[in-house]
């Protein structure tokens, strides 16, 4: 009985650890990045590279690179670029992301760079569209391309 209880507690602790990470899928339904809420909403690529973070500004969840530049927005589980097009989403967040492919094993996380403080935030949030961006999730997060 004690072993069963210990096993149940181990399962619960493992599932609560993974619950703090949200996988982000691209338009090919591949897991490319994830948000780690245990690491201050830092976004990591699947290879463990920290590339961005989410910060609340007013009512908006904004995605910034570590230099403090705005990359896009995160709303209702969907990642939008600066023009309001979809670049990725968590599973089930949108009809655009359903039946995702099996997630590969994540690599060990690398240490994030220090975040620079965001001194000015003047970009107006666009009207979000239900169309894919020409920019991939990987390009947006790694290079801030748009």
ABEGO torsion letter per residue (X at the ends): XAAAAAAAAAAAAAAAAAAABBBBBBAAGBBABBBBAAAGGBBBBAAGBBABBBBBBEABBBBBBAAGBBAEBBBGGBBBBAAGBBABBBBGABAABBGBBBBBBBBBBBBBBBBBBBABBABBBBBBBABBBABBAAAAAAAGBX
